Amino acid sequence: MGRFWQRGKQKGDNIRLMDPLARIAAIENVIIDPFFVADSQRQIIHFNRPFYSMLPRGVARGLKGKKVSEVIEFDIGGEVSCIVEHSWKHGGHLRLDEIPGRIHRTGKTLTFILSALPFFDEEGKPTAALVIQRNVTDEAQVQVKYQEMLDSARSEREQLAETIRARTRDLLETSQRLISCQRELIQFKRGRIV
């Protein structure tokens, strides 16, 4: 795969790196989240056990050499739909929160926090990207349910407030009628006494 450069934020700020697979292999046991490395053709060339385990067997078999889009499609929006390509366009470390990812064959959708680190050759051409996925599907579902509960409670409060306003209007009207009736009664009693 050759040697790689990691592009810095400023011109002339490129840092010489050893083979990224060797670097990743050195730290992959401490990365608990699923990750994969894709080459310049967006084919998966390396992945860790959590990434393999996250996928159904039929999808996980023969991962190496498959295009990322043949395994999982991330809905990152915009004109670039591939996280690998998006990281190359961004030119540096990229983090995207609550990104849906649809796993092929099953159609199952998970929600991820994605982190992507692009690699470039000495000429600045993209050569690979490391993509780490933190599965936050459960948290996202809890958040959606919590938001639904808040919306439901807000709606119930609004309905209750409207009911209270309507009953208050009715009570005020009844009170006005009672006052009017009391006045008539007082006038009637005055008329009988005189």
CYANA upper distance limits for C-alpha pairs under 8 A (distance plus 0.5 A):
  1 MET  CA     19 ASP  CA      7.72
  2 GLY  CA     19 ASP  CA      6.72
  3 ARG  CA     17 LEU  CA      7.22
  3 ARG  CA     18 MET  CA      6.23
  3 ARG  CA     19 ASP  CA      5.53
  3 ARG  CA     20 PRO  CA      8.21
  3 ARG  CA    121 ASP  CA      7.57
  4 PHE  CA     16 ARG  CA      7.20
  4 PHE  CA     17 LEU  CA      6.09
  4 PHE  CA     18 MET  CA      7.06
  4 PHE  CA     19 ASP  CA      6.70
  4 PHE  CA     20 PRO  CA      7.46
  4 PHE  CA    119 PHE  CA      6.78
  4 PHE  CA    120 PHE  CA      6.19
  4 PHE  CA    121 ASP  CA      5.32
  4 PHE  CA    122 GLU  CA      7.22
  4 PHE  CA    127 THR  CA      8.03
  5 TRP  CA     14 ASN  CA      6.78
  5 TRP  CA     15 ILE  CA      6.26
  5 TRP  CA     16 ARG  CA      5.50
  5 TRP  CA     17 LEU  CA      6.04
  5 TRP  CA    119 PHE  CA      6.52
  5 TRP  CA    120 PHE  CA      5.50
  5 TRP  CA    121 ASP  CA      5.79
  5 TRP  CA    122 GLU  CA      6.45
  5 TRP  CA    124 GLY  CA      8.21
  6 GLN  CA     14 ASN  CA      6.38
  6 GLN  CA     15 ILE  CA      6.12
  6 GLN  CA     16 ARG  CA      7.39
  6 GLN  CA     17 LEU  CA      7.42
  6 GLN  CA     92 GLY  CA      8.45
  6 GLN  CA    118 PRO  CA      7.53
  6 GLN  CA    119 PHE  CA      5.56
  6 GLN  CA    120 PHE  CA      6.21
  6 GLN  CA    121 ASP  CA      8.45
  7 ARG  CA     13 ASP  CA      7.47
  7 ARG  CA     14 ASN  CA      5.33
  7 ARG  CA     15 ILE  CA      7.33
  7 ARG  CA     91 GLY  CA      7.12
  7 ARG  CA     92 GLY  CA      7.01
  7 ARG  CA    119 PHE  CA      7.61
  7 ARG  CA    120 PHE  CA      7.04
  7 ARG  CA    124 GLY  CA      7.91
  8 GLY  CA     12 GLY  CA      8.25
  8 GLY  CA     13 ASP  CA      5.33
  8 GLY  CA     14 ASN  CA      5.49
  8 GLY  CA     15 ILE  CA      7.55
  8 GLY  CA     92 GLY  CA      7.50
  9 LYS  CA     13 ASP  CA      7.22
  9 LYS  CA     91 GLY  CA      8.36
  9 LYS  CA     92 GLY  CA      7.71
 18 MET  CA     22 ALA  CA      7.65
 18 MET  CA     23 ARG  CA      7.38
 19 ASP  CA     23 ARG  CA      7.03
 20 PRO  CA     24 ILE  CA      6.44
 20 PRO  CA    119 PHE  CA      8.40
 21 LEU  CA     25 ALA  CA      6.36
 21 LEU  CA     46 HIS  CA      8.13
 22 ALA  CA     26 ALA  CA      6.73
 23 ARG  CA     27 ILE  CA      7.27
 24 ILE  CA     28 GLU  CA      6.06
 25 ALA  CA     29 ASN  CA      8.25
 27 ILE  CA     31 ILE  CA      7.39
 28 GLU  CA     48 ASN  CA      7.61
 32 ILE  CA     50 PRO  CA      7.65
 33 ASP  CA     50 PRO  CA      6.92
 33 ASP  CA     51 PHE  CA      8.09
 33 ASP  CA    132 ILE  CA      7.05
 33 ASP  CA    133 GLN  CA      6.63
 33 ASP  CA    134 ARG  CA      6.06
 33 ASP  CA    135 ASN  CA      8.33
 34 PRO  CA     47 PHE  CA      8.22
 34 PRO  CA     48 ASN  CA      6.81
 34 PRO  CA     49 ARG  CA      7.75
 34 PRO  CA     50 PRO  CA      5.13
 34 PRO  CA     51 PHE  CA      4.56
 34 PRO  CA     52 TYR  CA      8.26
 34 PRO  CA     54 MET  CA      8.04
 34 PRO  CA    132 ILE  CA      6.40
 34 PRO  CA    133 GLN  CA      5.94
 34 PRO  CA    134 ARG  CA      7.29
 35 PHE  CA     47 PHE  CA      6.15
 35 PHE  CA     48 ASN  CA      6.44
 35 PHE  CA     50 PRO  CA      7.99
 35 PHE  CA     51 PHE  CA      6.15
 35 PHE  CA    130 LEU  CA      7.57
 35 PHE  CA    131 VAL  CA      5.95
 35 PHE  CA    132 ILE  CA      4.72
 35 PHE  CA    133 GLN  CA      6.43
 36 PHE  CA     44 ILE  CA      7.07
 36 PHE  CA     45 ILE  CA      8.05
 36 PHE  CA     46 HIS  CA      6.08
 36 PHE  CA     47 PHE  CA      4.55
 36 PHE  CA     48 ASN  CA      7.16
 36 PHE  CA     51 PHE  CA      7.58
 36 PHE  CA    130 LEU  CA      6.44
 36 PHE  CA    131 VAL  CA      6.01
 36 PHE  CA    132 ILE  CA      7.22
 37 VAL  CA     44 ILE  CA      6.23
 37 VAL  CA     45 ILE  CA      6.22
 37 VAL  CA     46 HIS  CA      5.53
 37 VAL  CA     47 PHE  CA      6.65
 37 VAL  CA    128 ALA  CA      7.25
 37 VAL  CA    129 ALA  CA      6.04
 37 VAL  CA    130 LEU  CA      4.98
 37 VAL  CA    131 VAL  CA      6.77
 38 ALA  CA     42 ARG  CA      5.54
 38 ALA  CA     43 GLN  CA      5.51
 38 ALA  CA     44 ILE  CA      4.82
 38 ALA  CA     45 ILE  CA      6.04
 38 ALA  CA     46 HIS  CA      7.65
 38 ALA  CA     68 VAL  CA      7.86
 38 ALA  CA     84 VAL  CA      7.69
 38 ALA  CA    128 ALA  CA      5.89
 38 ALA  CA    129 ALA  CA      5.93
 38 ALA  CA    130 LEU  CA      7.18
 38 ALA  CA    131 VAL  CA      8.49
 39 ASP  CA     43 GLN  CA      5.97
 39 ASP  CA     44 ILE  CA      7.09
 39 ASP  CA     45 ILE  CA      7.00
 39 ASP  CA    127 THR  CA      6.21
 39 ASP  CA    128 ALA  CA      4.66
 39 ASP  CA    129 ALA  CA      7.14
 40 SER  CA    126 PRO  CA      6.63
 40 SER  CA    127 THR  CA      5.08
 40 SER  CA    128 ALA  CA      5.82
 41 GLN  CA     67 LYS  CA      8.16
 42 ARG  CA     67 LYS  CA      6.05
 42 ARG  CA     68 VAL  CA      6.55
 42 ARG  CA     84 VAL  CA      7.26
 42 ARG  CA     85 GLU  CA      8.32
 42 ARG  CA    128 ALA  CA      8.27
 43 GLN  CA     64 LYS  CA      7.87
 43 GLN  CA     65 GLY  CA      5.71
 43 GLN  CA     66 LYS  CA      5.74
 43 GLN  CA     67 LYS  CA      4.58
 43 GLN  CA     68 VAL  CA      6.37
 44 ILE  CA     63 LEU  CA      7.19
 44 ILE  CA     64 LYS  CA      5.71
 44 ILE  CA     65 GLY  CA      5.83
 44 ILE  CA     66 LYS  CA      6.17
 44 ILE  CA     67 LYS  CA      6.53
 44 ILE  CA     68 VAL  CA      6.68
 45 ILE  CA     64 LYS  CA      5.67
 45 ILE  CA     65 GLY  CA      6.54
 46 HIS  CA     64 LYS  CA      7.12
 47 PHE  CA     51 PHE  CA      6.88
 47 PHE  CA     52 TYR  CA      7.71
 48 ASN  CA     52 TYR  CA      7.05
 49 ARG  CA     53 SER  CA      6.50
 50 PRO  CA     54 MET  CA      6.50
 51 PHE  CA     55 LEU  CA      7.33
 52 TYR  CA     60 ALA  CA      6.16
 53 SER  CA     60 ALA  CA      8.20
 55 LEU  CA     59 VAL  CA      6.65
 55 LEU  CA     60 ALA  CA      6.02
 55 LEU  CA    103 ILE  CA      7.96
 56 PRO  CA     60 ALA  CA      6.50
 56 PRO  CA    106 THR  CA      8.37
 57 ARG  CA     61 ARG  CA      6.57
 58 GLY  CA    105 ARG  CA      8.46
 59 VAL  CA     63 LEU  CA      7.89
 59 VAL  CA     71 VAL  CA      6.94
 59 VAL  CA    104 HIS  CA      7.58
 59 VAL  CA    105 ARG  CA      7.56
 62 GLY  CA     66 LYS  CA      7.90
 63 LEU  CA     71 VAL  CA      8.33
 66 LYS  CA     70 GLU  CA      6.83
 66 LYS  CA     71 VAL  CA      7.70
 67 LYS  CA     71 VAL  CA      7.41
 68 VAL  CA     72 ILE  CA      6.54
 68 VAL  CA     73 GLU  CA      7.80
 69 SER  CA     73 GLU  CA      5.70
 69 SER  CA     82 CYS  CA      7.99
 70 GLU  CA    104 HIS  CA      7.04
 71 VAL  CA    103 ILE  CA      6.58
 71 VAL  CA    104 HIS  CA      5.99
 72 ILE  CA    101 GLY  CA      6.68
 72 ILE  CA    102 ARG  CA      6.03
 72 ILE  CA    103 ILE  CA      4.99
 72 ILE  CA    104 HIS  CA      6.30
 73 GLU  CA     82 CYS  CA      8.01
 73 GLU  CA    101 GLY  CA      5.80
 73 GLU  CA    102 ARG  CA      5.69
 73 GLU  CA    103 ILE  CA      7.08
 73 GLU  CA    104 HIS  CA      8.12
 74 PHE  CA     81 SER  CA      7.54
 74 PHE  CA     82 CYS  CA      7.38
 74 PHE  CA     83 ILE  CA      7.49
 74 PHE  CA     99 ILE  CA      7.08
 74 PHE  CA    100 PRO  CA      6.27
 74 PHE  CA    101 GLY  CA      4.70
 74 PHE  CA    102 ARG  CA      6.99
 75 ASP  CA     81 SER  CA      7.04
 75 ASP  CA     99 ILE  CA      6.68
 75 ASP  CA    100 PRO  CA      6.03
 75 ASP  CA    101 GLY  CA      6.70
 76 ILE  CA     80 VAL  CA      8.29
 76 ILE  CA     81 SER  CA      6.38
 76 ILE  CA     82 CYS  CA      8.09
 76 ILE  CA     83 ILE  CA      7.73
 76 ILE  CA     96 LEU  CA      8.45
 76 ILE  CA     99 ILE  CA      6.72
 76 ILE  CA    100 PRO  CA      8.22
 77 GLY  CA     81 SER  CA      6.66
 80 VAL  CA     85 GLU  CA      7.41
 80 VAL  CA     86 HIS  CA      6.45
 81 SER  CA     85 GLU  CA      8.33
 81 SER  CA     86 HIS  CA      7.81
 82 CYS  CA     86 HIS  CA      6.51
 83 ILE  CA     87 SER  CA      6.59
 83 ILE  CA    116 ALA  CA      7.82
 83 ILE  CA    131 VAL  CA      8.29
 84 VAL  CA     88 TRP  CA      7.00
 84 VAL  CA    116 ALA  CA      7.62
 84 VAL  CA    118 PRO  CA      7.92
 84 VAL  CA    128 ALA  CA      8.44
 84 VAL  CA    129 ALA  CA      6.42
 84 VAL  CA    130 LEU  CA      8.42
 84 VAL  CA    131 VAL  CA      7.81
 85 GLU  CA     89 LYS  CA      6.77
 86 HIS  CA     90 HIS  CA      6.58
 87 SER  CA     91 GLY  CA      6.60
 87 SER  CA     92 GLY  CA      7.08
 87 SER  CA     93 HIS  CA      7.50
 87 SER  CA     94 LEU  CA      6.60
 87 SER  CA    116 ALA  CA      6.51
 87 SER  CA    117 LEU  CA      7.11
 87 SER  CA    118 PRO  CA      6.23
 87 SER  CA    129 ALA  CA      7.93
 88 TRP  CA     92 GLY  CA      7.74
 88 TRP  CA    118 PRO  CA      6.17
 88 TRP  CA    119 PHE  CA      8.34
 88 TRP  CA    126 PRO  CA      6.73
 88 TRP  CA    129 ALA  CA      8.32
 90 HIS  CA     94 LEU  CA      7.66
 91 GLY  CA    118 PRO  CA      7.38
 92 GLY  CA    117 LEU  CA      6.82
 92 GLY  CA    118 PRO  CA      6.70
 93 HIS  CA    115 SER  CA      7.67
 93 HIS  CA    116 ALA  CA      6.26
 93 HIS  CA    117 LEU  CA      5.19
 93 HIS  CA    118 PRO  CA      7.31
 94 LEU  CA    114 LEU  CA      8.38
 94 LEU  CA    115 SER  CA      6.05
 94 LEU  CA    116 ALA  CA      5.64
 94 LEU  CA    117 LEU  CA      7.05
 95 ARG  CA    113 ILE  CA      7.69
 95 ARG  CA    114 LEU  CA      6.03
 95 ARG  CA    115 SER  CA      4.92
 95 ARG  CA    116 ALA  CA      7.01
 96 LEU  CA    113 ILE  CA      6.27
 96 LEU  CA    114 LEU  CA      5.62
 96 LEU  CA    115 SER  CA      7.06
 97 ASP  CA    112 PHE  CA      7.20
 97 ASP  CA    113 ILE  CA      4.94
 97 ASP  CA    114 LEU  CA      6.90
 98 GLU  CA    111 THR  CA      6.11
 98 GLU  CA    112 PHE  CA      5.70
 98 GLU  CA    113 ILE  CA      5.87
 98 GLU  CA    136 VAL  CA      7.83
 98 GLU  CA    140 ALA  CA      7.96
 99 ILE  CA    111 THR  CA      5.93
 99 ILE  CA    112 PHE  CA      5.59
 99 ILE  CA    113 ILE  CA      6.78
 99 ILE  CA    114 LEU  CA      7.71
100 PRO  CA    109 THR  CA      6.80
100 PRO  CA    110 LEU  CA      6.16
100 PRO  CA    111 THR  CA      4.93
100 PRO  CA    112 PHE  CA      6.74
101 GLY  CA    109 THR  CA      5.91
101 GLY  CA    110 LEU  CA      5.78
101 GLY  CA    111 THR  CA      6.55
101 GLY  CA    112 PHE  CA      7.53
102 ARG  CA    107 GLY  CA      6.22
102 ARG  CA    108 LYS  CA      6.10
102 ARG  CA    109 THR  CA      4.78
102 ARG  CA    110 LEU  CA      6.96
103 ILE  CA    107 GLY  CA      5.89
103 ILE  CA    108 LYS  CA      5.97
103 ILE  CA    109 THR  CA      6.78
103 ILE  CA    110 LEU  CA      8.38
104 HIS  CA    108 LYS  CA      8.11
110 LEU  CA    135 ASN  CA      7.43
110 LEU  CA    136 VAL  CA      8.17
110 LEU  CA    137 THR  CA      5.88
111 THR  CA    135 ASN  CA      6.41
111 THR  CA    136 VAL  CA      5.94
111 THR  CA    137 THR  CA      4.99
111 THR  CA    140 ALA  CA      7.50
112 PHE  CA    133 GLN  CA      6.31
112 PHE  CA    134 ARG  CA      5.73
112 PHE  CA    135 ASN  CA      5.11
112 PHE  CA    136 VAL  CA      5.80
112 PHE  CA    137 THR  CA      7.28
113 ILE  CA    133 GLN  CA      6.30
113 ILE  CA    134 ARG  CA      5.55
113 ILE  CA    135 ASN  CA      7.19
113 ILE  CA    136 VAL  CA      7.35
114 LEU  CA    131 VAL  CA      7.36
114 LEU  CA    132 ILE  CA      6.29
114 LEU  CA    133 GLN  CA      5.29
114 LEU  CA    134 ARG  CA      6.98
115 SER  CA    131 VAL  CA      6.18
115 SER  CA    132 ILE  CA      5.61
115 SER  CA    133 GLN  CA      7.06
116 ALA  CA    129 ALA  CA      7.08
116 ALA  CA    130 LEU  CA      6.01
116 ALA  CA    131 VAL  CA      4.85
116 ALA  CA    132 ILE  CA      6.79
117 LEU  CA    129 ALA  CA      5.95
117 LEU  CA    130 LEU  CA      5.59
117 LEU  CA    131 VAL  CA      7.02
118 PRO  CA    126 PRO  CA      7.65
118 PRO  CA    127 THR  CA      8.33
118 PRO  CA    128 ALA  CA      6.52
118 PRO  CA    129 ALA  CA      4.66
118 PRO  CA    130 LEU  CA      6.88
119 PHE  CA    126 PRO  CA      6.42
119 PHE  CA    127 THR  CA      6.15
119 PHE  CA    128 ALA  CA      5.56
119 PHE  CA    129 ALA  CA      6.10
120 PHE  CA    124 GLY  CA      5.69
120 PHE  CA    125 LYS  CA      5.65
120 PHE  CA    126 PRO  CA      4.79
120 PHE  CA    127 THR  CA      5.61
120 PHE  CA    128 ALA  CA      7.47
121 ASP  CA    125 LYS  CA      5.89
121 ASP  CA    126 PRO  CA      6.92
121 ASP  CA    127 THR  CA      6.69
136 VAL  CA    140 ALA  CA      6.46
137 THR  CA    141 GLN  CA      6.60
138 ASP  CA    142 VAL  CA      6.67
139 GLU  CA    143 GLN  CA      6.55
140 ALA  CA    144 VAL  CA      6.61
141 GLN  CA    145 LYS  CA      6.63
142 VAL  CA    146 TYR  CA      6.47
143 GLN  CA    147 GLN  CA      6.56
144 VAL  CA    148 GLU  CA      6.62
145 LYS  CA    149 MET  CA      6.62
146 TYR  CA    150 LEU  CA      6.68
147 GLN  CA    151 ASP  CA      6.56
148 GLU  CA    152 SER  CA      6.49
149 MET  CA    153 ALA  CA      6.51
150 LEU  CA    154 ARG  CA      6.51
151 ASP  CA    155 SER  CA      6.58
152 SER  CA    156 GLU  CA      6.60
153 ALA  CA    157 ARG  CA      6.55
154 ARG  CA    158 GLU  CA      6.68
155 SER  CA    159 GLN  CA      6.66
156 GLU  CA    160 LEU  CA      6.47
157 ARG  CA    161 ALA  CA      6.47
158 GLU  CA    162 GLU  CA      6.62
159 GLN  CA    163 THR  CA      6.59
160 LEU  CA    164 ILE  CA      6.58
161 ALA  CA    165 ARG  CA      6.61
162 GLU  CA    166 ALA  CA      6.58
163 THR  CA    167 ARG  CA      6.59
164 ILE  CA    168 THR  CA      6.38
165 ARG  CA    169 ARG  CA      6.66
166 ALA  CA    170 ASP  CA      6.75
167 ARG  CA    171 LEU  CA      6.43
168 THR  CA    172 LEU  CA      6.53
169 ARG  CA    173 GLU  CA      6.63
170 ASP  CA    174 THR  CA      6.55
171 LEU  CA    175 SER  CA      6.40
172 LEU  CA    176 GLN  CA      6.57
173 GLU  CA    177 ARG  CA      6.69
174 THR  CA    178 LEU  CA      6.56
175 SER  CA    179 ILE  CA      6.65
176 GLN  CA    180 SER  CA      6.60
177 ARG  CA    181 CYS  CA      6.52
178 LEU  CA    182 GLN  CA      6.51
179 ILE  CA    183 ARG  CA      6.71
180 SER  CA    184 GLU  CA      6.78
181 CYS  CA    185 LEU  CA      6.54
182 GLN  CA    186 ILE  CA      6.55
183 ARG  CA    187 GLN  CA      6.61
184 GLU  CA    188 PHE  CA      6.46
185 LEU  CA    189 LYS  CA      6.55
186 ILE  CA    190 ARG  CA      6.59
187 GLN  CA    191 GLY  CA      6.61
188 PHE  CA    192 ARG  CA      6.91
189 LYS  CA    193 ILE  CA      6.77
190 ARG  CA    194 VAL  CA      6.77
